[in-house]
């Protein structure tokens, strides 16, 4: 029968070995489990229909101009593809559409609807886009209402969705 020599570790070494083992365990856990990070605040844009033509009076079939301004008044960036739009009253004829803005946009028409789409990001605080629509009024006298809208399809998450619309009244006289 063979005798295995026994080894007794002094107690001061046991404490040190336990401390080293605990440190190694913590290091291993830290390497495997990512540290919890606080949720980052999302900085959103805020597209606003600032101002423009709110009341237009014109003879039936007469030429008129509608202008409206949209600006990102938020701190966040509005993405490429942001849309501003207006739909003139039925019977109106859109003649031309133009814009002035620090960024690049593409504007087009379909019937009485004008849509301008950003081709670049819109920084917070950037100068507004100014959209000008030259048109002819409906042939029928009456009072018509129409809206110019920032983000009409609600595709841009914003800090305030309640400032996106500019309402205009078009009064057509005989």
C-alpha positions in Angstrom: 0.0 0.0 0.0 1.4 3.3 -0.9 1.2 6.3 1.2 0.2 9.7 -0.3 1.9 12.5 1.5 -0.6 15.0 2.8 -0.2 18.7 2.4 -1.7 21.2 4.7 -1.8 24.8 3.5 -1.3 27.4 6.1 -4.5 29.4 6.8 -3.0 32.7 5.6 -2.5 31.1 2.1 -6.0 29.8 2.0 -7.4 33.3 2.5 -5.2 34.6 -0.3 -6.1 31.7 -2.7 -9.8 32.4 -2.0 -9.4 36.1 -2.8 -7.6 35.3 -6.1 -10.3 32.8 -7.1 -13.1 35.4 -6.3 -11.3 38.0 -8.5 -10.9 35.6 -11.3 -14.6 34.7 -11.1 -15.6 38.3 -11.3 -13.3 39.0 -14.3 -14.7 36.0 -16.1 -18.3 37.1 -15.5 -17.5 40.7 -16.6 -16.0 39.3 -19.8 -19.1 37.1 -20.6 -21.9 39.4 -19.4 -21.9 42.9 -20.9 -22.3 45.7 -18.5 -25.7 47.3 -18.3 -25.8 50.7 -20.0 -28.2 53.4 -19.2 -30.8 54.0 -22.0 -29.6 56.7 -24.3 -32.0 59.5 -24.9 -33.2 59.7 -28.5 -32.9 63.1 -30.0 -35.8 63.7 -32.4 -36.5 66.3 -35.1 -39.6 68.5 -34.9 -41.0 69.4 -38.3 -43.2 72.5 -38.1 -45.3 74.2 -40.7 -44.3 77.7 -39.6 -46.2 80.2 -41.7 -47.4 81.0 -45.1 -50.5 82.0 -47.0 -53.5 81.5 -44.6 -56.1 83.5 -46.5 -56.2 84.0 -50.3 -59.0 85.8 -52.3 -59.1 85.4 -56.0 -61.7 85.6 -58.9 -62.9 82.3 -60.2 -60.4 80.8 -62.6 -57.9 83.6 -61.6 -54.2 83.1 -60.9 -53.0 82.9 -57.3 -49.9 82.0 -55.4 -49.7 79.9 -52.2 -46.5 79.9 -50.2 -45.7 77.9 -47.1 -42.6 77.3 -44.9 -41.6 74.1 -43.1 -38.6 74.0 -40.7 -37.0 71.4 -38.4 -37.2 73.2 -35.1 -36.1 70.2 -33.2 -32.6 69.2 -32.1 -32.6 65.9 -34.0 -32.1 65.3 -37.7 -35.0 64.6 -40.1 -34.1 61.8 -42.6 -33.7 61.8 -46.3 -37.1 61.3 -47.8 -38.9 63.7 -45.5 -42.0 65.1 -47.3 -43.9 68.4 -47.3 -47.1 68.6 -49.2 -50.2 70.6 -50.0 -53.4 69.7 -51.8 -55.2 72.6 -53.4 -59.0 72.6 -53.7 -60.7 70.5 -56.4 -60.9 72.4 -59.7 -57.6 74.3 -59.1 -54.9 74.0 -61.7 -51.3 73.9 -60.5 -49.1 75.8 -62.9 -45.6 75.8 -61.3 -43.9 74.7 -58.1 -40.7 76.0 -56.8 -38.7 75.9 -53.5 -35.9 77.7 -51.7 -34.0 75.7 -49.1 -30.5 75.1 -47.9 -30.9 71.4 -48.7 -31.8 69.6 -51.9 -35.5 68.7 -52.6 -37.5 67.3 -55.4 -41.0 68.6 -56.0 -43.7 67.2 -58.2 -47.4 67.4 -58.7 -50.3 65.0 -59.2 -53.6 66.7 -59.9 -54.0 69.3 -57.3 -51.4 67.8 -54.9 -47.9 69.1 -54.6 -45.3 67.0 -52.8 -41.7 67.9 -52.1 -39.3 65.2 -50.9 -35.9 66.0 -49.2 -32.9 64.4 -50.9 -30.7 65.2 -48.0 -31.0 65.1 -44.2 -32.5 68.1 -42.5 -30.5 69.3 -39.6 -32.2 70.8 -36.5 -32.3 74.5 -36.8 -31.6 74.5 -40.5 -33.2 77.4 -42.5 -36.8 76.4 -43.6 -37.9 75.1 -47.0 -40.1 77.7 -48.7 -42.5 76.1 -51.1 -44.2 78.3 -53.7 -47.2 77.0 -55.7 -48.5 79.1 -58.6 -52.0 78.0 -59.6 -55.4 79.0 -61.0 -58.5 78.9 -58.8 -61.5 76.7 -59.4 -64.1 78.0 -61.8 -66.8 77.8 -59.1 -67.1 80.6 -56.6 -67.0 79.6 -52.9 -64.8 79.2 -49.9 -62.4 76.4 -49.9 -60.1 75.1 -47.2 -56.8 73.3 -47.7 -53.8 72.3 -45.7 -50.0 72.4 -46.2 -48.4 69.6 -44.1 -45.0 68.6 -42.9 -44.6 64.8 -42.9 -48.1 64.1 -44.2 -47.6 60.4 -44.1 -46.3 60.4 -40.5 -43.1 58.6 -41.4 -40.8 60.8 -39.3 -40.9 60.3 -35.5 -41.0 63.8 -34.0 -41.1 65.5 -30.7 -44.3 67.3 -31.6 -46.8 66.1 -34.3 -49.2 68.9 -33.5 -47.4 71.7 -35.3 -47.2 70.1 -38.8 -50.2 71.7 -40.5 -50.8 75.2 -41.9 -54.5 75.7 -42.8 -55.4 78.1 -45.7 -58.7 79.5 -46.7 -59.2 80.2 -50.5 -62.1 82.5 -51.2 -63.1 82.3 -54.9 -65.3 85.2 -56.0 -67.6 85.3 -59.1 
